[in-house]
Amino acid sequence: MNNFSQQLLRTLDCLVAFIDKWTLRTGHAVAWLLVLMVAIQSLIVILRYGFEIGSIALQESVTYLHAACFMLGIAYTVKINGHVRVDIFYRQFSPQKKAAVNLLGAVVFLLPLCVFIFASSFQYVLQAWQIKEHSSDAGGLPIVYLLKTLIPLLATGLLLQSISEIGKSILALVGHSPYSQAEH
């Protein structure tokens, strides 16, 4: 392998490591939103059944947090290989075949999905920001536009992680294990 190819593989390795580190940190930060969601849901139950007080804003905040956890955590799920897979054949494949299947799946399905979600949501989110869309329920949260912003953020995070997965597959196919460099 020539010097240029080795440098290209090292660069790809660094990119994969950077994206994976970013995704892990984001996933761990998003996990704390689950704690907040449980606390707010507990507060809602205590207020409703203990004091007969209801709050639409608190109820909506649980929905918003749930959406944030799902949409911002999807890239993390891909990173840790936690997505659903029918692996009747896949589990018996060699690492090279698994890398080829992962590469094909990411390029044919995952990348186009990310681009489609981002492109189709852009105008929708922009319009929500232009009118500063708020809840249609009285007492609801006035930040629906922030909730809708999670859609292109989902696509961006998933796109970055799919680039990392493609990079890992390429590195595996050429026999270069990811994160092999000491600077990671």
One Martini backbone bead per residue (centre of mass of N, CA, C, O) as a GRO file, in nm:
protein
  184
    1MET     BB    1   0.097   0.036   0.023
    2ASN     BB    2   0.081   0.354  -0.014
    3ASN     BB    3   0.112   0.658   0.135
    4PHE     BB    4  -0.162   0.775   0.049
    5SER     BB    5  -0.339   0.539   0.149
    6GLN     BB    6  -0.250   0.555   0.443
    7GLN     BB    7  -0.346   0.846   0.490
    8LEU     BB    8  -0.640   0.798   0.419
    9LEU     BB    9  -0.694   0.588   0.644
   10ARG     BB   10  -0.617   0.773   0.881
   11THR     BB   11  -0.831   0.987   0.822
   12LEU     BB   12  -1.075   0.801   0.841
   13ASP     BB   13  -1.017   0.709   1.128
   14CYS     BB   14  -1.043   0.993   1.257
   15LEU     BB   15  -1.332   1.047   1.168
   16VAL     BB   16  -1.463   0.808   1.306
   17ALA     BB   17  -1.372   0.880   1.593
   18PHE     BB   18  -1.506   1.156   1.610
   19ILE     BB   19  -1.799   1.074   1.557
   20ASP     BB   20  -1.821   0.860   1.781
   21LYS     BB   21  -1.762   1.054   2.014
   22TRP     BB   22  -1.997   1.243   1.962
   23THR     BB   23  -2.223   1.031   1.982
   24LEU     BB   24  -2.165   0.938   2.269
   25ARG     BB   25  -2.202   1.212   2.409
   26THR     BB   26  -2.487   1.259   2.313
   27GLY     BB   27  -2.613   1.002   2.431
   28HIS     BB   28  -2.541   1.064   2.729
   29ALA     BB   29  -2.695   1.332   2.744
   30VAL     BB   30  -2.976   1.221   2.663
   31ALA     BB   31  -3.011   1.029   2.906
   32TRP     BB   32  -3.075   1.265   3.109
   33LEU     BB   33  -3.360   1.323   2.997
   34LEU     BB   34  -3.492   1.075   3.129
   35VAL     BB   35  -3.475   1.173   3.417
   36LEU     BB   36  -3.642   1.428   3.373
   37MET     BB   37  -3.895   1.283   3.268
   38VAL     BB   38  -3.953   1.121   3.526
   39ALA     BB   39  -3.979   1.362   3.717
   40ILE     BB   40  -4.214   1.501   3.572
   41GLN     BB   41  -4.411   1.265   3.577
   42SER     BB   42  -4.419   1.246   3.884
   43LEU     BB   43  -4.527   1.530   3.930
   44ILE     BB   44  -4.790   1.494   3.778
   45VAL     BB   45  -4.904   1.272   3.960
   46ILE     BB   46  -4.892   1.422   4.228
   47LEU     BB   47  -5.065   1.666   4.144
   48ARG     BB   48  -5.318   1.512   4.050
   49TYR     BB   49  -5.358   1.299   4.307
   50GLY     BB   50  -5.276   1.495   4.553
   51PHE     BB   51  -5.396   1.808   4.434
   52GLU     BB   52  -5.568   1.847   4.172
   53ILE     BB   53  -5.337   1.917   3.948
   54GLY     BB   54  -5.303   2.054   3.625
   55SER     BB   55  -5.061   2.031   3.332
   56ILE     BB   56  -4.997   2.084   3.008
   57ALA     BB   57  -4.701   2.170   3.003
   58LEU     BB   58  -4.593   1.919   3.149
   59GLN     BB   59  -4.704   1.710   2.951
   60GLU     BB   60  -4.556   1.824   2.702
   61SER     BB   61  -4.266   1.795   2.813
   62VAL     BB   62  -4.264   1.489   2.801
   63THR     BB   63  -4.303   1.467   2.498
   64TYR     BB   64  -4.052   1.632   2.419
   65LEU     BB   65  -3.844   1.451   2.563
   66HIS     BB   66  -3.910   1.196   2.411
   67ALA     BB   67  -3.839   1.306   2.132
   68ALA     BB   68  -3.547   1.381   2.199
   69CYS     BB   69  -3.447   1.100   2.274
   70PHE     BB   70  -3.508   0.966   2.007
   71MET     BB   71  -3.385   1.172   1.790
   72LEU     BB   72  -3.096   1.207   1.941
   73GLY     BB   73  -3.051   0.874   1.989
   74ILE     BB   74  -3.027   0.720   1.713
   75ALA     BB   75  -2.721   0.736   1.657
   76TYR     BB   76  -2.638   0.579   1.908
   77THR     BB   77  -2.779   0.316   1.830
   78VAL     BB   78  -2.605   0.270   1.581
   79LYS     BB   79  -2.327   0.275   1.721
   80ILE     BB   80  -2.415   0.019   1.925
   81ASN     BB   81  -2.597  -0.179   1.764
   82GLY     BB   82  -2.932  -0.140   1.861
   83HIS     BB   83  -3.073  -0.222   1.622
   84VAL     BB   84  -3.282  -0.375   1.423
   85ARG     BB   85  -3.219  -0.722   1.322
   86VAL     BB   86  -3.205  -0.961   1.066
   87ASP     BB   87  -2.975  -1.240   1.158
   88ILE     BB   88  -2.972  -1.521   1.018
   89PHE     BB   89  -2.703  -1.465   0.840
   90TYR     BB   90  -2.516  -1.240   0.958
   91ARG     BB   91  -2.394  -1.390   1.215
   92GLN     BB   92  -2.225  -1.594   1.004
   93PHE     BB   93  -2.051  -1.387   0.906
   94SER     BB   94  -1.791  -1.238   0.818
   95PRO     BB   95  -1.640  -0.943   0.867
   96GLN     BB   96  -1.637  -0.875   0.563
   97LYS     BB   97  -1.939  -0.927   0.503
   98LYS     BB   98  -2.050  -0.733   0.713
   99ALA     BB   99  -1.919  -0.481   0.591
  100ALA     BB  100  -2.062  -0.503   0.316
  101VAL     BB  101  -2.351  -0.486   0.423
  102ASN     BB  102  -2.319  -0.218   0.576
  103LEU     BB  103  -2.236  -0.049   0.335
  104LEU     BB  104  -2.482  -0.098   0.159
  105GLY     BB  105  -2.698  -0.004   0.363
  106ALA     BB  106  -2.591   0.287   0.403
  107VAL     BB  107  -2.590   0.378   0.102
  108VAL     BB  108  -2.887   0.282   0.012
  109PHE     BB  109  -3.053   0.374   0.287
  110LEU     BB  110  -2.940   0.578   0.503
  111LEU     BB  111  -2.851   0.825   0.341
  112PRO     BB  112  -3.119   0.879   0.188
  113LEU     BB  113  -3.290   0.912   0.441
  114CYS     BB  114  -3.148   1.158   0.559
  115VAL     BB  115  -3.191   1.343   0.316
  116PHE     BB  116  -3.498   1.324   0.309
  117ILE     BB  117  -3.561   1.428   0.592
  118PHE     BB  118  -3.422   1.697   0.565
  119ALA     BB  119  -3.559   1.805   0.305
  120SER     BB  120  -3.866   1.759   0.401
  121SER     BB  121  -3.828   1.941   0.679
  122PHE     BB  122  -3.723   2.226   0.628
  123GLN     BB  123  -3.984   2.392   0.559
  124TYR     BB  124  -4.145   2.309   0.808
  125VAL     BB  125  -3.947   2.435   1.016
  126LEU     BB  126  -3.926   2.719   0.902
  127GLN     BB  127  -4.224   2.789   0.938
  128ALA     BB  128  -4.230   2.753   1.247
  129TRP     BB  129  -4.021   2.980   1.298
  130GLN     BB  130  -4.166   3.220   1.159
  131ILE     BB  131  -4.431   3.180   1.367
  132LYS     BB  132  -4.371   3.064   1.640
  133GLU     BB  133  -4.481   2.798   1.718
  134HIS     BB  134  -4.756   2.680   1.912
  135SER     BB  135  -4.969   2.560   2.109
  136SER     BB  136  -5.315   2.472   2.085
  137ASP     BB  137  -5.313   2.459   2.383
  138ALA     BB  138  -5.411   2.566   2.668
  139GLY     BB  139  -5.108   2.595   2.843
  140GLY     BB  140  -4.903   2.546   2.647
  141LEU     BB  141  -4.626   2.531   2.465
  142PRO     BB  142  -4.430   2.794   2.285
  143ILE     BB  143  -4.222   2.542   2.129
  144VAL     BB  144  -4.276   2.381   1.857
  145TYR     BB  145  -4.033   2.466   1.682
  146LEU     BB  146  -3.828   2.303   1.853
  147LEU     BB  147  -3.947   2.027   1.806
  148LYS     BB  148  -3.918   2.034   1.490
  149THR     BB  149  -3.600   2.059   1.495
  150LEU     BB  150  -3.544   1.754   1.550
  151ILE     BB  151  -3.560   1.643   1.264
  152PRO     BB  152  -3.290   1.756   1.136
  153LEU     BB  153  -3.117   1.650   1.371
  154LEU     BB  154  -3.160   1.357   1.318
  155ALA     BB  155  -3.043   1.357   1.029
  156THR     BB  156  -2.761   1.461   1.105
  157GLY     BB  157  -2.675   1.246   1.312
  158LEU     BB  158  -2.726   1.003   1.121
  159LEU     BB  159  -2.535   1.092   0.898
  160LEU     BB  160  -2.276   1.092   1.059
  161GLN     BB  161  -2.297   0.792   1.150
  162SER     BB  162  -2.305   0.676   0.862
  163ILE     BB  163  -2.022   0.769   0.790
  164SER     BB  164  -1.885   0.601   1.005
  165GLU     BB  165  -1.990   0.324   0.909
  166ILE     BB  166  -1.863   0.341   0.633
  167GLY     BB  167  -1.573   0.372   0.732
  168LYS     BB  168  -1.561   0.102   0.888
  169SER     BB  169  -1.617  -0.075   0.643
  170ILE     BB  170  -1.377   0.007   0.472
  171LEU     BB  171  -1.159  -0.065   0.678
  172ALA     BB  172  -1.238  -0.367   0.694
  173LEU     BB  173  -1.205  -0.435   0.385
  174VAL     BB  174  -0.880  -0.342   0.401
  175GLY     BB  175  -0.766  -0.429   0.698
  176HIS     BB  176  -0.847  -0.173   0.885
  177SER     BB  177  -0.869  -0.090   1.198
  178PRO     BB  178  -1.034   0.094   1.392
  179TYR     BB  179  -0.851   0.297   1.596
  180SER     BB  180  -0.525   0.246   1.540
  181GLN     BB  181  -0.447   0.512   1.643
  182ALA     BB  182  -0.290   0.678   1.906
  183GLU     BB  183  -0.457   0.965   1.898
  184HIS     BB  184  -0.732   0.825   2.016
   0.00000   0.00000   0.00000
